[in-house]
Amino acid sequence: MAKKRPAFEIAGVRVAPGSRAAINLPLPGLYTNDPVSMPVHVLHGRYEGPVVFVSAAVHGDEINGVEIIRRLLRLPQMKRLRGTLLAVPIVNVFGFHNRSRYLPDRRDLNRMFPGSMSGSMAGRLGHVFMTEIVARSDVGIDLHTAAVHRDNWPQIRADISDPVLVHLAKAFGAPVLLHSAAPPGSLRGAAAGNGIPVMVFEAGEALRFQEVSIQVGLRGVVNVLRALSMLPRSKGKPSKPSAILRSSSWVRAPQSGILRAHVGLGDLVEKGEVLAVVADPTGESEMPMPAPFGGVVIGRVNLPLVYEGEAMFHIGRTRRTALLERHIDSLQGEPGIQAPELIEELPIV
Ligand SMILES: [Zn+2]
């Protein structure tokens, strides 16, 4: 029989094993003197296991992850959780209120980690997250979307040279797993610097709910909790393996103008294939945008009004076309990609 765990302590609150609590971490208040706090849901399992954080809206307008965490917290199997889950649905509370990626001081929180207690507004928020959440965790999953007017195919970004992370990043089961170094100042990079592996899930567009992205994200987080033995193994079909992308590159607009895209997210492209045409409004000066190499479209711009040099298509280098085709079929398939034990409410359309 496993031994009973001690209570989990955070922000002066003790959460008993086998219980859950909603905690508010105090943040700098509004200038109207209203208090602001970061909501944290602590699910402290009855039995020993890792501490995992799942965070969303580090960029305040990236809201698919907020919905992923809402659904995660409602799953019936969470009653059987081993270890501890720290779910933080809205990290950048200020940006979320303003429907903005940034903080009111115009800084990008995800370039300000680890932050400091006496630093800028963004730095202080980063410091709260690092000391209260990351420092208490063994592993983290940070949920993002593309920026406004952009869209990402569901993907995990992680440093797959990390032996712990590669196993968990594969277990997530996103269609693609992109090996990438963490940007300087990012939550992922700062956590890795403290020895805490963090993967980033990217899917969909800012300020939109996208059902498929939410479903892939929810299933992925559950897959990781299962791989850590925090949840019982699934009786259903396992997720397909991810296509691992060792590198990727952005194709940029060759001139300013109006973009007519010929490829979409998840499309497999060959070297030299025309991804889009950029032209002036009358179509006099058309410039094709060829794919620089063969691969899969993992990110794209949605707004067809473009400036020279703007990033248009994010292409991941891969030859795993047969595997990717299976992912594409299941993302488009009916009745959806959801594992049966996750279905519990109507999809968002
Ligand atoms: Zn983001």
Residues whose N, C-alpha, C, O or C-beta is under 5 A from the ligand:
A	BS01	ZN	H59 E62 H144 T145
